Structures are given as structure tokens and as C-alpha cells.
Amino acid sequence: FNYVHLPYQQCTTRQETRKLLRHLNINTSRILDISFPGRNIIGLLVHRHYLPEIISIMHIAKIPVLKDFDPTHPDTVHSVLNRQNNLNPDIKT
């Protein structure tokens, strides 16, 4: 399994993301998970055999695929922790 990371400029839910994917004619039953690993980033977990098809569809739709995105990079982790702290100020980092 592999993650495909895509930039997205708005806050969205998993349901809205699946709706957008259906508009791109992506079979959403082949998307195993939708995650939000960083600010303005959507992660799609797909089987490795479906990965080329997803990348091809994104290329045709002119949606960039983030090939070098690392969800464990300190800047990404720090961004997520800040967002969580803003939602719940009682949490101490």
C-alpha cells in the first residue's frame, strides 16, 4: 500500500474528499483511507497496483502529486501539534 499526497487549499472532510474524487472518476472504493497529515495536505492510501492509475488521473486533472512529502518531517509534525493545541489549549507540548 502507498500514500498519495495532494495539496488542498481548503479544510475538508473525508466525505467531501470522496465526493471530489468521484467527480474525477476515481473509484472511491479503491481508496482505503483518507488522512490529513499536514496543513493543506490530503493523503490517500491506495493499493500499489492502483497507484499508477491515481497518479495518471491526477496528472490529467492537473492536480500535483507531492512525491517528496514526508509526514514525519519535524516541520509537518510541529504544524499538526500547533493545530491540535489551538483546538485544545489545555494540552501542553
All heavy atoms as an XYZ file, in Angstrom:
770
protein
N       0.847     -1.185      0.000
C       0.000      0.000      0.000
C       0.887      1.241      0.000
O       1.982      1.219      0.557
C      -0.911      0.003      1.231
C      -1.832     -1.187      1.247
C      -1.579     -2.276      2.048
C      -2.949     -1.209      0.444
C      -2.422     -3.363      2.070
C      -3.804     -2.287      0.449
C      -3.543     -3.373      1.268
N       0.385      2.290     -0.620
C       1.124      3.542     -0.694
C       0.190      4.716     -0.443
O      -1.006      4.643     -0.768
C       1.745      3.735     -2.087
C       2.814      2.728     -2.379
O       2.527      1.662     -2.883
N       4.039      3.066     -2.064
N       0.766      5.772      0.081
C       0.021      7.027      0.213
C       0.314      7.919     -0.974
O       1.454      8.007     -1.437
C       0.415      7.778      1.490
C      -0.441      7.421      2.675
C       0.019      6.540      3.639
C      -1.709      7.959      2.821
C      -0.757      6.212      4.725
C      -2.500      7.640      3.905
C      -2.020      6.759      4.854
O      -2.794      6.437      5.923
N      -0.720      8.575     -1.472
C      -0.591      9.627     -2.469
C      -0.949     10.910     -1.738
O      -2.033     11.023     -1.162
C      -1.562      9.405     -3.655
C      -1.465     10.539     -4.645
C      -1.290      8.076     -4.322
N      -0.017     11.864     -1.712
C      -0.254     13.126     -1.019
C      -0.555     14.218     -2.029
O       0.155     14.377     -3.017
C       0.968     13.509     -0.166
C       1.180     12.562      0.964
N       2.124     11.573      0.924
C       0.543     12.430      2.148
C       2.080     10.885      2.051
N       1.122     11.378      2.806
N      -1.631     14.954     -1.753
C      -2.097     16.005     -2.645
C      -2.241     17.313     -1.884
O      -2.687     17.313     -0.736
C      -3.475     15.632     -3.225
C      -3.604     14.254     -3.853
C      -5.065     13.942     -4.110
C      -2.803     14.189     -5.124
N      -1.900     18.430     -2.515
C      -2.152     19.719     -1.869
C      -3.633     20.063     -1.959
O      -4.306     19.703     -2.931
C      -1.302     20.690     -2.690
C      -1.211     20.063     -4.032
C      -1.237     18.573     -3.798
N      -4.158     20.713     -0.942
C      -5.549     21.159     -0.962
C      -5.639     22.436     -0.159
O      -5.120     22.509      0.955
C      -6.467     20.077     -0.395
C      -7.909     20.271     -0.778
C      -8.321     20.075     -2.088
C      -8.851     20.676      0.151
C      -9.622     20.267     -2.462
C     -10.166     20.866     -0.211
C     -10.550     20.661     -1.522
O     -11.851     20.856     -1.889
N      -6.297     23.436     -0.686
C      -6.275     24.768     -0.084
C      -7.374     25.019      0.943
O      -7.349     26.026      1.619
C      -6.361     25.835     -1.184
C      -5.172     25.816     -2.117
C      -3.866     26.046     -1.397
O      -3.757     26.889     -0.521
N      -2.861     25.266     -1.740
N      -8.341     24.127      1.058
C      -9.451     24.349      1.970
C      -9.522     23.241      3.009
O      -9.033     22.145      2.786
C     -10.769     24.357      1.205
C     -10.839     25.347      0.084
C     -12.118     25.160     -0.723
O     -13.075     24.590     -0.254
N     -12.115     25.643     -1.948
N     -10.178     23.543      4.114
C     -10.483     22.486      5.071
C     -11.579     21.631      4.454
O     -12.494     22.139      3.820
C     -10.985     23.074      6.386
S      -9.697     23.852      7.344
N     -11.475     20.347      4.615
C     -12.453     19.436      4.031
C     -12.625     18.232      4.939
O     -11.804     17.977      5.817
C     -12.005     18.999      2.612
O     -13.039     18.212      2.035
C     -10.728     18.208      2.631
N     -13.694     17.518      4.720
C     -13.945     16.293      5.469
C     -13.659     15.099      4.553
O     -13.490     15.260      3.345
C     -15.414     16.219      5.933
O     -16.255     16.166      4.771
C     -15.779     17.419      6.793
N     -13.655     13.916      5.133
C     -13.450     12.721      4.326
C     -14.591     12.537      3.324
O     -14.375     12.138      2.183
C     -13.330     11.495      5.233
C     -11.999     11.433      5.942
C     -11.933     10.281      6.937
N     -10.618     10.199      7.514
C     -10.188     10.962      8.501
N     -10.984     11.878      9.010
N      -8.970     10.830      8.968
N     -15.800     12.847      3.758
C     -16.961     12.717      2.881
C     -16.856     13.674      1.691
O     -17.104     13.275      0.546
C     -18.238     12.990      3.670
C     -19.503     12.829      2.861
C     -20.749     13.066      3.684
O     -20.677     13.469      4.846
N     -21.895     12.826      3.100
N     -16.468     14.924      1.935
C     -16.294     15.889      0.845
C     -15.161     15.465     -0.087
O     -15.256     15.632     -1.301
C     -16.013     17.284      1.410
C     -17.189     17.900      2.115
C     -16.800     19.156      2.892
O     -15.598     19.370      3.163
O     -17.711     19.929      3.223
N     -14.099     14.918      0.484
C     -12.972     14.459     -0.326
C     -13.401     13.309     -1.232
O     -13.060     13.286     -2.416
C     -11.801     14.024      0.578
O     -11.425     15.124      1.404
C     -10.610     13.580     -0.241
N     -14.161     12.370     -0.697
C     -14.653     11.263     -1.529
C     -15.548     11.783     -2.656
O     -15.492     11.291     -3.781
C     -15.407     10.240     -0.683
C     -14.480      9.384      0.149
C     -15.209      8.196      0.751
N     -14.302      7.459      1.614
C     -13.446      6.537      1.192
N     -13.386      6.248     -0.074
N     -12.664      5.906      2.043
N     -16.345     12.792     -2.369
C     -17.214     13.387     -3.398
C     -16.362     14.015     -4.506
O     -16.649     13.842     -5.694
C     -18.120     14.430     -2.758
C     -19.157     15.002     -3.673
C     -20.067     15.951     -2.910
C     -21.122     16.537     -3.810
N     -22.000     17.459     -3.084
N     -15.307     14.724     -4.116
C     -14.416     15.329     -5.110
C     -13.723     14.255     -5.950
O     -13.559     14.417     -7.161
C     -13.370     16.200     -4.414
C     -13.882     17.485     -3.777
C     -12.801     18.114     -2.915
C     -14.359     18.457     -4.835
N     -13.331     13.167     -5.307
C     -12.672     12.080     -6.034
C     -13.626     11.418     -7.032
O     -13.229     11.062     -8.138
C     -12.115     11.048     -5.054
C     -10.967     11.539     -4.170
C     -10.643     10.510     -3.101
C      -9.752     11.887     -4.987
N     -14.884     11.285     -6.643
C     -15.870     10.722     -7.573
C     -16.041     11.620     -8.798
O     -16.235     11.132     -9.911
C     -17.209     10.509     -6.873
C     -17.256      9.247     -6.035
C     -18.662      8.917     -5.581
N     -19.228      9.913     -4.695
C     -19.082      9.926     -3.375
N     -18.395      8.969     -2.782
N     -19.634     10.860     -2.653
N     -15.955     12.939     -8.615
C     -16.043     13.875     -9.747
C     -14.867     13.703    -10.702
O     -14.982     14.039    -11.882
C     -16.106     15.316     -9.247
C     -17.440     15.679     -8.692
N     -18.141     16.764     -9.091
C     -18.226     15.081     -7.778
C     -19.281     16.836     -8.441
N     -19.344     15.817     -7.634
N     -13.750     13.194    -10.196
C     -12.590     12.924    -11.047
C     -12.640     11.515    -11.640
O     -11.682     11.062    -12.254
C     -11.294     13.079    -10.230
C     -10.960     14.478     -9.748
C      -9.776     14.443     -8.788
C     -10.666     15.380    -10.935
N     -13.770     10.829    -11.444
C     -13.961      9.449    -11.909
C     -12.975      8.475    -11.270
O     -12.494      7.541    -11.913
C     -13.890      9.349    -13.435
C     -15.063     10.043    -14.087
O     -16.181      9.969    -13.587
N     -14.808     10.720    -15.185
N     -12.675      8.715    -10.007
C     -11.838      7.798     -9.235
C     -12.766      6.874     -8.453
O     -13.702      7.344     -7.797
C     -10.900      8.575     -8.284
C      -9.876      9.345     -9.103
C     -10.227      7.643     -7.291
C      -8.989     10.252     -8.303
N     -12.521      5.598     -8.555
C     -13.306      4.611     -7.833
C     -12.960      4.726     -6.346
O     -11.915      4.250     -5.909
C     -13.001      3.211     -8.372
C     -13.844      2.148     -7.743
O     -14.590      2.391     -6.801
N     -13.717      0.939     -8.261
N     -13.840      5.347     -5.562
C     -13.520      5.609     -4.157
C     -13.491      4.352     -3.307
O     -12.958      4.382     -2.202
C     -14.504      6.622     -3.548
O     -15.835      6.139     -3.695
C     -14.367      7.973     -4.216
N     -14.018      3.261     -3.814
C     -13.917      2.012     -3.048
C     -12.481      1.488     -3.061
O     -12.124      0.626     -2.264
C     -14.880      0.958     -3.593
O     -14.523      0.587     -4.899
N     -11.659      2.025     -3.965
C     -10.255      1.624     -4.023
C      -9.364      2.535     -3.180
O      -8.159      2.318     -3.091
C      -9.792      1.594     -5.467
C     -10.650      0.567     -6.245
C     -10.183      0.352     -7.603
N      -9.064     -0.586     -7.592
C      -8.447     -0.969     -8.681
N      -8.814     -0.521     -9.851
N      -7.441     -1.804     -8.619
N      -9.959      3.561     -2.584
C      -9.246      4.428     -1.641
C      -9.465      3.826     -0.256
O     -10.579      3.820      0.266
C      -9.782      5.877     -1.676
C      -9.759      6.442     -3.095
C      -9.030      6.766     -0.700
C      -8.393      6.647     -3.673
N      -8.416      3.305      0.342
C      -8.554      2.602      1.617
C      -8.670      3.554      2.798
O      -9.325      3.239      3.785
C      -7.369      1.666      1.818
C      -7.199      0.611      0.720
C      -5.928     -0.165      0.942
C      -8.408     -0.288      0.659
N      -8.022      4.717      2.687
C      -8.066      5.681      3.789
C      -7.795      7.064      3.240
O      -7.055      7.236      2.263
C      -7.015      5.323      4.849
C      -7.106      6.224      6.079
O      -8.239      6.546      6.498
O      -6.060      6.614      6.603
N      -8.416      8.038      3.874
C      -8.148      9.446      3.587
C      -7.639     10.050      4.884
O      -8.285      9.931      5.924
C      -9.413     10.177      3.109
C      -9.914      9.560      1.808
C      -9.146     11.665      2.947
C     -11.256     10.088      1.344
N      -6.466     10.672      4.814
C      -5.899     11.287      6.017
C      -5.512     12.728      5.700
O      -5.463     13.141      4.540
C      -4.677     10.497      6.502
O      -3.667     10.538      5.523
N      -5.266     13.465      6.752
C      -4.857     14.858      6.635
C      -3.558     15.020      7.431
O      -3.557     15.503      8.561
C      -5.969     15.776      7.149
C      -7.286     15.532      6.444
C      -8.258     14.721      7.012
C      -7.524     16.081      5.205
C      -9.455     14.480      6.357
C      -8.710     15.843      4.535
C      -9.679     15.041      5.114
N      -2.420     14.597      6.839
C      -1.166     14.522      7.586
C      -0.482     15.858      7.841
O       0.428     15.933      8.644
C      -0.291     13.640      6.701
C      -0.803     13.882      5.324
C      -2.282     14.090      5.489
N      -0.906     16.891      7.188
C      -0.297     18.206      7.380
C      -1.252     19.281      6.924
O      -2.315     19.007      6.372
N      -0.854     20.499      7.180
C      -1.696     21.626      6.779
C      -1.826     21.647      5.249
O      -0.831     21.631      4.532
C      -1.067     22.927      7.279
C      -1.910     24.124      7.011
C      -1.198     25.370      7.530
N      -1.974     26.519      7.172
C      -2.629     27.272      8.047
N      -2.548     26.976      9.327
N      -3.327     28.293      7.638
N      -3.082     21.692      4.779
C      -3.397     21.753      3.347
C      -2.881     20.552      2.569
O      -2.525     20.672      1.403
C      -2.881     23.048      2.724
C      -3.518     24.279      3.338
O      -4.640     24.215      3.805
N      -2.801     25.365      3.346
N      -2.828     19.392      3.206
C      -2.379     18.158      2.556
C      -3.435     17.076      2.785
O      -3.922     16.897      3.897
C      -1.036     17.658      3.138
C       0.045     18.722      3.046
C      -0.606     16.363      2.468
C       0.517     19.032      1.660
N      -3.758     16.370      1.713
C      -4.646     15.209      1.804
C      -3.813     13.982      1.448
O      -3.073     13.987      0.462
C      -5.832     15.320      0.832
C      -6.726     16.489      1.218
C      -6.638     14.025      0.812
C      -7.850     16.747      0.241
N      -3.929     12.937      2.253
C      -3.252     11.674      1.976
C      -4.271     10.613      1.601
O      -5.260     10.425      2.305
N      -4.049      9.958      0.477
C      -4.924      8.876      0.033
C      -4.142      7.572      0.090
O      -3.100      7.440     -0.543
C      -5.387      9.113     -1.411
C      -6.054     10.442     -1.721
C      -6.333     10.553     -3.212
C      -7.328     10.592     -0.920
N      -4.641      6.614      0.855
C      -3.990      5.301      0.946
C      -4.604      4.401     -0.120
O      -5.824      4.172     -0.131
C      -4.185      4.695      2.333
C      -3.534      3.333      2.565
C      -2.020      3.431      2.436
C      -3.926      2.789      3.928
N      -3.760      3.923     -1.034
C      -4.225      3.072     -2.133
C      -3.314      1.856     -2.254
O      -2.165      1.875     -1.809
C      -4.254      3.835     -3.484
C      -5.210      5.004     -3.428
C      -2.882      4.310     -3.882
N      -3.828      0.820     -2.892
C      -3.021     -0.355     -3.173
C      -1.986      0.011     -4.225
O      -2.248      0.811     -5.117
C      -3.912     -1.491     -3.663
C      -3.211     -2.808     -3.702
N      -2.465     -3.202     -4.794
C      -3.132     -3.794     -2.792
C      -1.958     -4.394     -4.548
N      -2.350     -4.782     -3.340
N      -0.828     -0.580     -4.141
C       0.267     -0.207     -5.046
C      -0.067     -0.465     -6.510
O       0.455      0.197     -7.398
C       1.564     -0.900     -4.652
C       1.547     -2.383     -4.759
C       2.857     -2.993     -4.234
N       2.787     -4.426     -4.227
C       3.216     -5.193     -5.226
N       3.740     -4.647     -6.292
N       3.115     -6.501     -5.144
N      -0.973     -1.405     -6.790
C      -1.362     -1.670     -8.175
C      -2.290     -0.588     -8.729
O      -2.403     -0.423     -9.939
C      -2.040     -3.036     -8.309
C      -1.114     -4.178     -8.021
N       0.025     -4.411     -8.767
C      -1.145     -5.132     -7.062
C       0.650     -5.466     -8.280
N      -0.039     -5.928     -7.242
N      -2.969      0.145     -7.849
C      -3.865      1.229     -8.263
C      -3.130      2.574     -8.311
O      -3.637      3.535     -8.885
C      -5.055      1.294     -7.308
C      -6.192      2.170     -7.765
C      -6.805      1.971     -8.993
C      -6.665      3.205     -6.966
C      -7.850      2.770     -9.413
C      -7.710      4.009     -7.373
C      -8.297      3.787     -8.605
O      -9.328      4.588     -9.015
N      -1.948      2.632     -7.758
C      -1.180      3.880     -7.676
C      -0.933      4.532     -9.036
O      -1.194      5.739     -9.185
C       0.144      3.624     -6.946
C       1.022      4.824     -6.668
C       0.321      5.801     -5.728
C       2.340      4.368     -6.052
N      -0.482      3.807    -10.060
C      -0.263      4.471    -11.358
C      -1.536      5.087    -11.947
O      -1.495      6.152    -12.558
C       0.264      3.353    -12.262
C       0.777      2.316    -11.338
C      -0.046      2.412    -10.091
N      -2.665      4.433    -11.727
C      -3.931      4.961    -12.252
C      -4.315      6.259    -11.543
O      -4.733      7.226    -12.182
C      -5.038      3.919    -12.095
C      -6.314      4.320    -12.785
C      -7.358      3.213    -12.765
O      -6.998      2.033    -12.624
O      -8.540      3.559    -12.903
N      -4.144      6.292    -10.229
C      -4.437      7.519     -9.465
C      -3.530      8.655     -9.932
O      -3.996      9.775    -10.168
C      -4.230      7.273     -7.948
C      -5.318      6.374     -7.409
C      -4.178      8.572     -7.171
C      -6.625      7.046     -7.133
N      -2.247      8.374    -10.063
C      -1.298      9.412    -10.489
C      -1.641      9.898    -11.892
O      -1.596     11.103    -12.167
C       0.146      8.892    -10.393
C       0.520      8.705     -8.919
C       1.121      9.837    -11.082
C       1.854      8.051     -8.684
N      -2.043      9.001    -12.763
C      -2.427      9.376    -14.124
C      -3.665     10.280    -14.119
O      -3.705     11.297    -14.822
C      -2.699      8.123    -14.945
O      -3.213      8.463    -16.202
N      -4.656      9.931    -13.327
C      -5.870     10.750    -13.241
C      -5.543     12.139    -12.698
O      -6.048     13.147    -13.197
C      -6.931     10.042    -12.372
C      -7.439      8.795    -13.094
C      -8.078     10.977    -12.036
C      -8.293      7.888    -12.243
N      -4.685     12.192    -11.680
C      -4.308     13.490    -11.112
C      -3.537     14.326    -12.136
O      -3.724     15.537    -12.230
C      -3.465     13.299     -9.848
C      -4.205     12.668     -8.707
S      -5.635     13.620     -8.228
C      -6.495     12.435     -7.232
N      -2.696     13.679    -12.913
C      -1.930     14.380    -13.941
C      -2.868     14.961    -15.003
O      -2.716     16.118    -15.415
C      -0.912     13.442    -14.580
C      -0.085     14.075    -15.647
N       0.865     15.035    -15.368
C      -0.080     13.920    -16.989
C       1.424     15.433    -16.501
N       0.861     14.760    -17.500
N      -3.841     14.180    -15.438
C      -4.809     14.653    -16.431
C      -5.625     15.822    -15.876
O      -5.906     16.785    -16.587
C      -5.731     13.496    -16.882
C      -4.925     12.487    -17.692
C      -6.921     14.007    -17.679
C      -5.636     11.177    -17.943
N      -5.988     15.756    -14.593
C      -6.766     16.824    -13.951
C      -5.897     18.005    -13.524
O      -6.396     18.971    -12.961
C      -7.509     16.268    -12.744
N      -4.593     17.908    -13.781
C      -3.627     18.957    -13.420
C      -3.598     19.224    -11.911
O      -3.479     20.350    -11.454
C      -3.902     20.240    -14.195
C      -3.735     20.026    -15.680
C      -3.898     21.282    -16.467
C      -3.617     20.878    -17.886
N      -3.941     21.664    -18.907
N      -3.695     18.133    -11.154
C      -3.560     18.192     -9.698
C      -2.188     17.631     -9.361
O      -1.905     16.468     -9.657
C      -4.668     17.385     -9.001
C      -6.032     17.957     -9.354
C      -4.443     17.363     -7.495
C      -7.192     17.129     -8.877
N      -1.321     18.444     -8.759
C       0.030     17.943     -8.479
C       0.029     16.883     -7.375
O      -0.725     16.968     -6.414
C       0.790     19.192     -8.027
C      -0.255     20.134     -7.551
C      -1.504     19.826     -8.332
N       0.855     15.885     -7.563
C       1.067     14.853     -6.551
C       2.370     15.196     -5.845
O       3.393     15.422     -6.486
C       1.154     13.454     -7.203
C       1.512     12.404     -6.170
C      -0.153     13.107     -7.892
N       2.331     15.266     -4.524
C       3.519     15.619     -3.740
C       4.354     14.358     -3.538
O       4.064     13.536     -2.674
C       3.104     16.223     -2.405
C       2.182     17.446     -2.495
C       1.763     17.889     -1.110
C       2.866     18.575     -3.242
N       5.397     14.210     -4.323
C       6.209     12.992     -4.267
C       7.190     12.996     -3.095
O       7.555     11.955     -2.590
C       6.969     12.816     -5.576
C       6.034     12.585     -6.736
C       6.773     12.363     -8.004
C       5.758     12.226     -9.121
N       6.225     11.619    -10.296
N       7.625     14.162     -2.664
C       8.635     14.242     -1.607
C       8.050     14.612     -0.250
O       8.788     14.989      0.652
C       9.715     15.261     -1.995
C      10.471     14.829     -3.243
O      10.617     13.607     -3.446
O      10.908     15.704     -4.001
N       6.744     14.530     -0.086
C       6.134     14.889      1.194
C       6.461     13.827      2.235
O       6.306     12.627      2.000
C       4.615     15.024      1.058
C       3.945     15.373      2.354
C       4.029     16.653      2.858
C       3.261     14.418      3.068
C       3.423     16.978      4.063
C       2.652     14.731      4.263
C       2.732     16.010      4.764
N       6.937     14.276      3.388
C       7.282     13.377      4.489
C       6.451     13.761      5.711
O       6.708     14.784      6.341
C       8.775     13.487      4.808
C       9.206     12.579      5.941
O       8.398     11.721      6.381
O      10.350     12.722      6.393
N       5.444     12.965      6.067
C       4.599     13.313      7.207
C       5.320     13.256      8.545
O       4.813     13.782      9.537
C       3.461     12.295      7.148
C       3.963     11.182      6.322
C       5.000     11.751      5.398
N       6.530     12.667      8.586
C       7.276     12.607      9.844
C       8.316     13.715      9.962
O       9.040     13.774     10.956
C       7.978     11.242      9.985
O       8.906     11.084      8.900
C       6.968     10.106      9.969
N       8.390     14.584      8.948
C       9.349     15.688      8.996
C       8.986     16.613     10.160
O       7.808     16.873     10.422
C       9.314     16.461      7.667
C      10.414     17.454      7.546
N      10.309     18.736      8.038
C      11.648     17.349      7.008
C      11.433     19.387      7.798
N      12.265     18.557      7.175
N       9.968     17.137     10.900
C       9.684     17.978     12.066
C       8.771     19.175     11.777
O       7.939     19.527     12.610
C      11.071     18.448     12.523
C      11.994     17.388     12.038
C      11.404     16.873     10.755
N       8.894     19.790     10.621
C       8.015     20.924     10.307
C       6.559     20.486     10.196
O       5.656     21.191     10.634
C       8.446     21.599      9.002
C       9.765     22.343      9.147
O      10.154     22.662     10.297
O      10.406     22.591      8.115
N       6.328     19.333      9.622
C       4.967     18.817      9.481
C       4.398     18.442     10.834
O       3.265     18.797     11.162
C       4.951     17.584      8.555
O       5.539     17.943      7.303
C       3.548     17.081      8.337
N       5.178     17.743     11.626
C       4.731     17.329     12.957
C       4.454     18.558     13.819
O       3.441     18.625     14.514
C       5.770     16.403     13.628
C       5.388     16.109     15.071
C       5.911     15.117     12.825
N       5.330     19.558     13.755
C       5.149     20.790     14.528
C       3.863     21.495     14.112
O       3.121     21.984     14.956
C       6.359     21.709     14.334
C       6.293     22.969     15.125
N       6.425     22.988     16.500
C       6.090     24.248     14.743
C       6.308     24.229     16.927
N       6.102     25.016     15.875
N       3.573     21.523     12.810
C       2.358     22.153     12.304
C       1.114     21.466     12.841
O       0.160     22.107     13.261
C       2.355     22.135     10.772
O       1.129     22.556     10.266
N       1.123     20.132     12.853
C      -0.022     19.377     13.357
C      -0.182     19.590     14.856
O      -1.301     19.777     15.344
C       0.138     17.871     13.025
C      -0.929     17.049     13.721
C       0.081     17.671     11.522
N       0.918     19.601     15.607
C       0.833     19.840     17.051
C       0.292     21.232     17.351
O      -0.523     21.404     18.257
C       2.205     19.652     17.705
C       2.706     18.210     17.805
C       4.117     18.182     18.361
C       1.784     17.376     18.653
N       0.715     22.232     16.590
C       0.188     23.585     16.790
C      -1.301     23.639     16.516
O      -2.053     24.295     17.237
C       0.919     24.590     15.892
C       2.262     24.979     16.456
O       2.515     24.803     17.639
N       3.123     25.489     15.608
N      -1.744     22.963     15.475
C      -3.170     22.949     15.137
C      -3.959     22.275     16.258
O      -5.014     22.761     16.658
C      -3.381     22.226     13.814
C      -4.827     22.242     13.357
C      -5.009     21.666     11.990
N      -4.388     20.354     11.907
C      -4.074     19.743     10.796
N      -4.306     20.308      9.653
N      -3.528     18.547     10.814
N      -3.445     21.177     16.820
C      -4.132     20.492     17.909
C      -4.167     21.365     19.161
O      -5.161     21.401     19.864
C      -3.458     19.157     18.217
C      -3.700     18.115     17.161
C      -2.915     16.844     17.411
O      -2.021     16.794     18.260
N      -3.242     15.801     16.669
N      -3.095     22.086     19.430
C      -3.060     22.961     20.595
C      -4.040     24.111     20.457
O      -4.627     24.557     21.439
C      -1.652     23.498     20.828
C      -0.737     22.439     21.406
O      -1.195     21.437     21.944
N       0.555     22.636     21.269
N      -4.226     24.594     19.245
C      -5.187     25.669     19.017
C      -6.611     25.171     19.245
O      -7.472     25.933     19.682
C      -5.049     26.241     17.606
C      -3.781     27.041     17.457
O      -3.206     27.509     18.424
N      -3.344     27.198     16.228
N      -6.855     23.891     18.949
C      -8.186     23.326     19.176
C      -8.428     23.013     20.644
O      -9.537     23.129     21.124
C      -8.342     22.044     18.347
C      -8.339     22.232     16.832
C      -8.400     20.874     16.140
C      -9.501     23.092     16.391
N      -7.361     22.615     21.353
C      -7.489     22.263     22.769
C      -6.337     22.913     23.533
O      -5.279     22.336     23.684
C      -7.456     20.736     22.929
C      -7.768     20.315     24.343
O      -7.909     21.148     25.234
N      -7.886     19.016     24.554
N      -6.540     24.137     24.065
C      -5.443     24.851     24.717
C      -4.970     24.214     26.033
O      -3.936     24.603     26.564
C      -6.032     26.237     24.982
C      -7.486     26.126     24.802
C      -7.755     24.892     24.002
N      -5.670     23.207     26.546
C      -5.262     22.553     27.794
C      -4.090     21.607     27.593
O      -3.444     21.206     28.547
C      -6.429     21.776     28.398
C      -7.575     22.696     28.797
O      -7.318     23.884     29.066
O      -8.730     22.218     28.820
N      -3.788     21.217     26.342
C      -2.700     20.302     26.048
C      -1.381     21.061     26.099
O      -1.234     22.109     25.486
C      -2.870     19.654     24.664
C      -4.130     18.776     24.646
C      -1.651     18.807     24.302
C      -4.440     18.200     23.279
N      -0.417     20.539     26.820
C       0.905     21.148     26.920
C       1.884     20.364     26.069
O       1.900     19.161     26.100
C       1.409     21.144     28.381
C       0.483     21.837     29.341
C       0.487     23.324     29.119
C      -0.374     23.984     30.183
N      -0.975     25.167     29.769
N       2.720     21.074     25.274
C       3.722     20.385     24.465
C       5.070     20.483     25.120
O       5.374     21.315     25.897
C       3.794     20.971     23.042
O       4.028     22.360     23.126
C       2.529     20.654     22.291
